[in-house]
Amino acid sequence: MSGTSLDGVDVVIAKIEGHGRDLRIASCYGDTYPFPSELCDILNAAANQEEIGVAALSQLNVRLAYEYAQKVRHTMKANGDEVRELDLVGCHGQTIRHLPDKVLVADEEISSTLQIGDPATMAQLLGVPVIGDFRLADMACGGQGAPLVPYFDYVVFTHDTESRGCLNIGGVANLTILPPNAQPDQVYGFDTGPGNMIIDVLCRRTLGVPYDEGGRIAKSGTVHEFLLAESLRDPFIVSSPPKSTGREYLSHAFLQRFLDHSKQLSPEDLIATATALTAASVWQSYESFIQPHHSLDRLIVSGGGVHNQTLLEMLRDYFMNKLFPVHIESSNTYGIDADGKEALCFAVLAHETADGIPTSIPSVTGATRAAVLGKLCVP
């Protein structure tokens, strides 16, 4: 898995048995690898530019597959295992464009998404079947193609009596809702808005650092309440689910509106306000679209955002100081590494796809039916 933050590759090696809520993850290990600087620069350019050269994109699609394969080999070797022991690889790839809203193209209304890191190349390099390109099957059924993590949340975190939310804070923040003893058609979820992406961009632009380690910069700043209030009126944040977004919206239109209202704030105040925006947009989404149907008992947080203590404190301020407080904890509490959760998710999705089990959830994506996700490439 490599996500919208473009900070590197997460690899998880897992042993998986069973299906649906009977699925069990018997053991797993993994690691995170930063992208080489040149590759990171090219990926950032491809993800952020309005237009990309076809030749450059074609080359990058294959180059990234080499990077993924190398990191799978390195992870297994570091743990005394060999690639030949693998049965299957699931790879989400790197999102370059996510265009979930239908537009007219040559007299046909379509939506689309593009993830690069060619799974056929990976399969040949590793000598192992690879399942990739997970989103398009859901889009072909009328869905948004994202988020896809809710199926993983459903099989791992559903509880018989508790109403639970699973919040993943990567570049984008997304939320899954699991009513007590939920069936797949009772699960719902959506992207709430920015996760770490706006914070990271501001850290790089204003202070020359890649991210706000531990949330220390945000903690030293003051939240600008007017800027926060204006940002919470963003058309995506206030729109009703199903909905999903990506770098192409958040790092352009959203970021520009944020900066237009910044009124020459200090870097610390800007980053504090961006951090508050992530927490506030999650709370606003919960209050508007979830609480009228399900009051949560517990919110389980994963992704890089769990390391931002200021962000977690802000989330607790929103969710704990209300009439019906929601207990917040990390997915680590449940044996699911907060940094490796999304990579593990695509191992689970690949495992289900190999047995023909649909893993898209129409109540999440808006599709007309559930689909078996991904393309199988064999060596």
N, C-alpha and C positions, 0 to 999 in steps of 0.2 A: 504494500500500500504506500502510495505517496499522495499527500493531500493538497488542499488549496493553499496551505501555508508555504509550500515549496521549500521546506526546510530539510528534506531528505527522505530516505526509504526506511519503512518499518517492515521487518521480517519476523514472522512468527512460525515456528514449527510445532504442529499440534497433532495429537492422536485423538480422533473423533469417532464415536460410535453412536448408532441409533439415529432417529429422525424426529423432527418436530419437538414437542416438549419432552420426549423421551431421549433426546440427544444428550450425550455426555462427552465432555472434553476431559480425557483421562490424564493427559500431561501436555505441557507445552513449555517452550523457551523461545527467546528471540532477542533481537537487538535493533537499534536505530543507527542509521548511517547518514551523515550529512552528504549532500550532493557535492561532487568535485566542483570547484568554483566556476570553471568554464561552462560545465553542463548546467549549473544553477543559473548562470547568466542567460544562457540560450533558452532555458525553460521559462524564465521570467519574461523574456522578450516575447516568446511564443504565446504565453498566457495573457499578456497585458496589451499587446499590440492589436489594433483593429484588423490589420491585414497581415498575413504570414505568407512568405513565399512557399509555393507548393514543393519545390525541391528541398528546401530547408526542413519543412514539416515531415516530408517523407524520410529524410535521413534521421531526424530526431526520433521518429517513431521506432526505428530499428536500434538506434544508439541507446535509447532508454531500456529496451528489452535486454541488451547486453548488461546494462547496469544492474537491472533486477536479478538476472541470472547469476551474475558475479556475487551479489550480496546473499543470495540463497546459499550458494556454495560456501561462502565465507562463514555464514552463521552455523551451518551444519559442521563444518570442519572444526570450528572453534569449540564445538561441544562434543567432539569425538565421533560424529556421525558422518555418513556418506550420502551423497545425493541419490545413489541407486536405491536407498532405503525408502525414498518417497514414493507414494502411490499417485499423488495428484498435487498440482499447484493451482491456487486461485489467485488471480492478480487483477486488482481494480484498474491499474494503470493511472496515468496522470491526466487529469481533466484539463483540456485546453479550451474547450467551449462547452457551455451548458445553456441551451436555448429552449426552455420548456414551454414557452408561449407560442402557440401556433401562428404562423405567418404564411402568406400565399407565395408559393414558389412554383413557377411554370404551371399555373392554373391548379395547383393542389395545395391545400392547407396542411402544413407539416410542422412538427417540432423535432429538435435533434439534439444530440450531445456527442462530444468527441473525446475519447480517452486514448492516449497513445502509450506505447510500450507493447509492441506487437506480440501477442500470445503465441503465434505460430513460430516466431523466431525463438522465443523462450523455450518452447517445447523441444526444438532441435538442439539448442545449446545445452539443455539440462538432461535430455533423454527421458523426459517425464511428461505425461499428459498435462496440459495447461488449459484452464478455463478462464477466459477473460471477457472484456467488453460486456459487462453485466447490465448496463442501463437500457440499451436500445429495445430489448424485447418488451419491457414495460411500456415504453413510449409507443411502440407499435400497437399496443392495446389501449391507447388513449391516455396513458399516465404521464407523470412528469419525469419518470426515470430516476427519481430520488425523493427523499432519502431511502437508502436500502438497508441501513443498519437496524431499523425496527424489527425485521425478522429475527436477527440475532438477539436483540433485546427480548423478544417474545419467548424464544426457546430457553434463554439463560436466566432471565430475571422475573418472569411472571410468578406471582405469589398467589396462594389459594385465598388469602383473606385481605391482603394489603393492596391498596391502589398505589402504583408506583410510576414515577417518571424517570426516564433515562436521558440525561443531558450530556451530549458530546460537544466539547468545546475545542474544535480545531480551528482552521481558518474561518470557517462558517460554524455557527452554533445550530445544532438540531436537537429536537426533543421528541421522545417516544413516550406515549401514554399507554400503560398496561393496567386496565381495570382488574379487580380481583378475579382470579381463575379465568382469565381472558381466553377467548377463542380468537383465531387469526382475524376474523372479520370485525372483532371488537377493538382491535389495536388501531391506534392512529398516531400520527406524528407529522412533523414538518420542520423546515428550517425556520428559525426564529429571527435570523439576521446575522450581523457580524459576530464572530467569535474572537479569535486572536488577530485577524487579518488587519483591521484598521489600527489596532495598537501597534502591531509590528511595523507597518508602513510608517507610522508617525515616529517610532523609535529610530528607524533608519534615516528618515528625512531630516529630523530635527537634532538628533544626538549622535548619529553615526554608529548606533549599536543595533544588533539584529533583533532584539526583543527585550521586554521588560522583565529581567530575571527576578523571579519571586514576587513581582509586583511592587518592587521598591521605588521605582520612579513614580508610579501612580500614587503610592502612599505619601510621597513628598509633595504632591500637587494638590490643587483644590478643584473640585468639580464645578464647572461653569453651568449653572442650572438652566439658563436660557438656551445654551447650545444643546444641552441634553434634551430639553423639552422639544426643541425644533427637530432634532434628529429622530426622536421617537414618533414624529408625524410622517416619517418616510413612507412612501406608497407601498413598498414591500412589507415593512414591519406591520402596518395597519391592515394589510389585505388578509382575507380569510383563507384558511387552508382548503384544499391541498395547495402547497406552494414549496418551491425550492429555488435556490439562487446559487451564485458562484462568484468567482473572482472578477469576471467580465462586468458584473453589475457593481459589486461592492467596492472594487478598487478604482472605479471610474465615476459613474454618476453619484453613487452614495458618498464616496470620499470627497468629491468636489463640493457637494452640498454641505458636508460637514465643515470643510475648510472655509467655505464662503461665509459661514456664520461664526468663525472662530475669533474674530475681533482681536487679532494680534496677541493671542494668549501665549504664555510661556510654554516651552516644551512639556514641562511637568504638568501644567494645568490641562494642556491638550490631551496628554496620555491618561491623566486621571479621568477626564471626561469621557474619553473613548472606552476606558475600562468600565466606567459606570454605565455607559450605553449598552455594552454587552449584557451586564447583569440586569439592567432595567428592561431591555427588550425581551429577555427571557421571562421576566416577571409579568410584563405587560401581555405577552402572548399567553401565558398561563391564565392570567386574570380574565382575558377577553374570550379565549377560545376553548379553555379546558375546565376551569373551575365551575362554570355553569353546569357542566355535565359530571365532572369527577373532581372532588377535592383530594389531592394527593396526600398520602401518608408519608411518603419517602421519595427523595430525589437522589438518584445515583449518578454521579458525575464522572466523566472520563475525558480523555484527550489532553492535549498540552496545557489547556487552561487550568487543570488541577494544580499545576505548579505555581500559579499566580495567586498568592495568598490574599492580596488586596481584592482581587476579583471574587474569590470565594467568600471573603468577609462581606462584600457587597451583596452577594447572592443570599447569604444568611440573614442579612438585615432585611431584605425583601420578604423572604420566605418564613422567617422565624418570628417576626414581630407582628403577626397578624392574629386574627381571632382563631384560625385553625392552622397552627404552625406545621410546617413540613420539615421533617428531619433530613439533613443533607449529609451525604457521605460519598467517599470515593469508591469506584468499582473495585479497587484493590481489596476492599473489605470482603468481597465475594470471590476472591481468587482470580479476578480478571484484571490484568495489568492495564492501568489507565492509559499508558502510552501505546500499548500494542493491541488495544481492543479492536480498532478498525481493521487492522491486518488479520486478526483472528476471525473477524466477521466474514471476510472474504474466503478464508479457509472453510468456514461453515457453509457459506453459500455454494462454493464449489462442490463440497461434499454432498449437499442436497441435490444440486444440478446433476451430478453424476448418476443419481438414481431417479431422475426425472421428476423431482418434487418442486412444485412452484414455490418461489420464495419472495416474489413481489406481493405486496399487500395493498389491494385496491383502495381500502379505506385510508391509506397513507398517501398513495400517489395519485389517486383519482382515476385509475385505469378501470376499464369495463370488466376485466377479469384478471385473475392471478396468472402469472406467466412463469415458465421455467427460464431462468436467467443465465445468460452467458453463452459463449461459443467454445466448443471443445476442440482443441488442437492437439494432435497426437504426433509423437516423434517418429 
